[in-house]
Amino acid sequence: MTTTTKQQRGYLMPIGGAEDRVEHRTILAQFVKQAGGSKAHIKVIPSASAFSHELGPEYVRIFKELGAGSAEFADIQERPQANDPECVALFNDATGIFFSGGDQLKLVALLGGTPLLETMKVRFAAGAAVAGTSAGASALSEHMISFGRSGPSPSMRMVAMGRGLGFTDKCVLDQHFRERDRIGRLVSAVTQNPEMLGVGIDEDTAFIIAPDDTCEVIGRGSVSIVDGGHINYTDMYDVTRYNEFSVFGVRMHFLTREHAFDLKTRTPIAPKRHKVMP
């Protein structure tokens, strides 16, 4: 009698932007480790950036310096590239996929519904690590913050939502969080659909989502969790445009490094009671 073991998907690593690329490079080193270290085959997608021709080679150099077996970039700037079988084939051996910052709308417009994105998801399901920084982090989720305004209080028309790349449906992701005062727009997004869990990630900070949907914070900042599951009142649909609205029952958690969170149970976890990363 034979038994089969279900293949675990890879680690998902949204990064809040402005990660250290010069000194300790803790976050990027952790991504290389999750991608396989000396056996890693990392593919960099700098397409969201207006400076993709500079960012692509820079990340390739960094990942090689951090011990990756191989690293290369694919600068997708037109949708036909993401439909090209030769381009898609470059990702067949990927053990790590990294999305740079820039514009998440541009990234999703280029990749959404293409064979290249489908191949990335197949690799992720087979165990490849997937990371995104800044706009690349926002794009990782199924429901994506397309754009929005800064500010401490939620208000009408503060945030526009769209469909992301779909690597997780457990949360909506925001980045440069405290640095750009984005708490209002994340609460606004969650109030629009309280089923969503909001995750705001500070700069040089990562929220590492393990295959079992437990998560751990690494880096120098913090992660803010907005849980709308207990919202019992809001007047957001009564206020006029751009005005602030009220909302009752929002739960928030603030996690610093080594603290964890269970996306399935929506529960924060203190240090030394979990082990998310290998």
C-alpha positions in Angstrom: 0.0 0.0 0.0 1.4 3.4 -1.0 0.6 6.8 0.6 0.9 10.2 -0.9 2.0 13.3 0.8 0.3 16.6 -0.2 2.8 19.1 -1.5 3.0 22.2 0.7 3.0 25.6 -1.0 5.8 27.9 -0.5 6.4 30.8 1.9 4.8 34.1 1.0 6.8 37.2 2.0 5.2 40.7 1.6 7.8 43.4 2.5 6.8 46.9 3.5 9.3 48.5 1.1 12.7 50.2 1.7 14.2 47.0 2.8 17.9 47.0 3.7 19.8 46.2 0.5 23.2 47.4 1.8 24.2 46.3 5.3 22.7 43.3 7.1 20.1 42.6 4.4 18.2 40.4 6.9 14.9 40.2 5.0 16.5 39.5 1.6 18.7 36.9 3.2 15.7 35.2 4.7 14.0 35.1 1.2 17.1 33.4 -0.3 17.0 30.8 2.5 13.3 30.1 1.9 14.0 29.8 -1.8 16.6 27.1 -1.3 19.8 28.9 -0.5 22.7 27.5 -2.6 20.2 25.5 -4.6 17.8 28.4 -5.2 16.7 29.5 -8.7 15.4 33.0 -8.1 13.5 35.0 -10.7 13.2 38.8 -10.2 10.2 40.7 -11.7 11.1 44.5 -11.7 8.2 45.3 -14.0 6.3 47.5 -11.6 9.1 50.0 -11.4 9.8 52.9 -13.7 13.5 52.0 -13.2 13.2 48.3 -13.9 16.4 48.2 -16.0 18.3 49.2 -12.8 16.4 47.3 -10.2 16.5 44.0 -12.0 20.3 43.7 -12.1 20.6 45.1 -8.6 18.4 42.4 -7.0 20.1 39.7 -9.0 23.5 40.8 -7.7 22.2 41.0 -4.1 20.6 37.5 -4.2 23.8 36.0 -5.7 25.9 37.7 -3.0 23.6 36.2 -0.4 24.3 32.7 -1.7 21.5 32.0 -4.2 22.4 29.2 -6.6 21.2 31.3 -9.5 19.3 34.5 -10.0 18.0 36.3 -13.1 15.4 38.9 -13.9 12.6 39.1 -16.5 11.6 42.7 -17.3 8.0 42.3 -18.5 6.8 45.5 -20.0 4.1 44.3 -22.4 1.4 41.7 -21.9 2.6 39.7 -25.0 5.8 38.9 -23.1 3.8 37.3 -20.3 2.1 35.1 -22.9 5.3 34.1 -24.7 6.0 30.4 -24.1 9.8 31.1 -24.1 9.4 33.7 -21.3 7.0 31.4 -19.4 9.5 28.5 -19.6 12.1 30.6 -17.8 10.0 30.1 -14.6 9.6 26.4 -14.8 12.6 25.8 -12.4 11.9 28.8 -10.1 12.2 28.1 -6.4 11.9 31.8 -5.6 10.0 34.7 -7.3 10.6 38.3 -6.2 8.4 41.3 -7.3 10.0 44.8 -6.9 8.2 47.9 -5.9 6.7 50.5 -8.2 3.0 50.6 -9.3 0.9 47.6 -8.3 -1.7 48.5 -10.9 0.9 48.3 -13.7 2.1 44.9 -12.4 -1.3 43.4 -12.3 -2.3 44.9 -15.6 0.8 43.2 -17.2 0.5 39.8 -15.5 -3.2 39.2 -14.7 -4.7 36.3 -16.5 -1.5 35.3 -18.4 0.3 32.0 -18.7 3.2 33.5 -16.9 1.2 34.3 -13.8 -0.4 30.8 -13.9 3.1 29.3 -14.0 4.2 31.4 -11.0 1.2 30.1 -9.1 2.0 26.5 -10.0 5.6 27.0 -8.8 4.2 28.6 -5.6 1.9 25.6 -5.0 4.8 23.3 -5.5 6.9 25.0 -2.8 8.6 28.0 -4.4 8.9 31.1 -2.1 7.2 34.3 -3.4 8.1 37.8 -2.1 7.1 41.3 -3.1 8.3 44.7 -1.7 6.3 47.9 -1.6 3.9 47.8 -4.5 5.0 44.2 -5.1 3.7 43.4 -1.7 0.3 44.9 -2.2 -0.1 43.0 -5.5 0.4 39.6 -3.8 -3.1 39.4 -2.3 -6.4 38.4 -4.1 -8.0 41.7 -3.0 -5.6 44.6 -3.6 -5.4 48.2 -2.6 -5.0 49.8 -6.0 -4.4 53.3 -4.7 -5.6 55.6 -1.9 -5.0 58.6 0.2 -3.0 58.9 3.4 -4.4 60.0 6.8 -5.2 58.7 10.3 -9.0 58.5 10.0 -11.1 56.4 7.6 -13.1 58.4 5.1 -15.3 57.8 2.1 -13.5 57.3 -1.2 -10.2 57.1 0.7 -9.2 53.8 -1.0 -9.8 52.0 -4.3 -9.8 48.3 -4.4 -9.0 45.9 -7.2 -8.0 42.4 -7.9 -4.4 41.4 -7.2 -2.2 38.5 -8.3 -4.0 36.1 -5.9 -1.2 34.4 -4.0 -3.3 34.7 -0.8 -7.0 35.3 -0.2 -6.5 35.5 3.6 -5.7 39.3 3.8 -5.3 42.6 2.0 -1.8 44.0 2.2 -0.6 47.6 2.6 3.0 48.8 2.8 5.1 51.9 3.8 2.5 51.8 6.5 3.4 54.0 9.4 5.9 56.0 7.3 3.1 57.2 5.0 0.3 57.3 7.5 -1.9 54.6 5.8 -4.0 53.4 8.8 -7.1 55.3 7.6 -7.1 53.7 4.2 -6.6 50.2 5.5 -9.5 50.6 8.0 -11.5 51.9 5.1 -10.7 48.9 3.0 -11.6 46.5 5.8 -14.9 48.4 6.5 -15.9 48.0 2.9 -15.7 44.2 3.4 -15.2 43.1 7.0 -14.5 39.6 5.9 -11.0 40.8 4.8 -8.2 41.0 7.3 -6.0 44.1 6.8 -2.2 43.8 7.2 -0.2 47.0 7.2 3.6 46.5 6.9 6.2 49.1 7.9 9.4 49.8 5.9 12.3 47.3 6.2 9.8 44.8 7.7 8.4 41.6 6.4 5.3 39.6 7.3 6.2 36.0 6.4 3.2 33.8 5.7 4.0 30.1 6.2 2.3 27.2 4.3 -0.1 26.7 7.2 -1.0 30.4 7.3 0.8 31.2 10.5 2.9 34.4 10.1 6.0 35.9 11.6 7.3 39.5 11.6 11.0 40.2 10.8 12.8 43.4 10.3 13.1 46.7 12.1 9.5 47.9 12.0 6.1 46.5 12.9 3.0 45.1 11.3 -0.5 46.4 12.1 -3.4 44.0 11.8 -6.9 45.3 11.2 -9.6 42.8 11.9 -13.1 43.8 10.9 -14.8 40.5 11.8 -16.5 42.1 14.8 -17.7 45.3 13.2 -21.2 46.0 14.3 -21.8 49.5 13.0 -20.6 52.0 10.4 -22.2 55.0 8.6 -19.7 54.9 5.7 -22.6 54.5 3.2 -24.4 57.6 4.6 -21.6 60.1 4.5 -20.9 62.3 1.5 -17.7 61.8 -0.5 -14.3 62.3 1.1 -15.9 62.9 4.5 -14.8 60.8 7.5 -17.1 58.0 8.7 -17.6 56.1 12.0 -17.0 52.4 12.5 -17.5 50.3 15.7 -15.9 47.0 16.7 -12.7 47.1 14.7 -10.0 45.0 16.4 -6.3 45.9 16.0 -3.0 44.2 16.8 0.5 45.6 16.5 3.3 43.0 16.1 7.0 43.6 16.2 9.8 41.2 15.2 9.5 37.6 16.3 5.8 38.0 17.1 3.4 35.9 15.0 -0.2 35.8 13.8 -2.5 32.9 12.8 -4.5 34.0 9.7 -7.0 31.2 10.1 -8.0 31.9 13.6 -7.1 35.6 13.5 -5.0 35.2 16.7 -1.8 37.0 17.6 1.0 34.7 19.1 3.6 35.7 21.5 7.3 34.8 20.9 8.6 31.3 21.8 5.2 29.8 21.3 5.5 29.3 17.6 7.9 28.4 14.8 7.0 29.8 11.4 10.3 30.0 9.6 12.5 27.0 9.1 
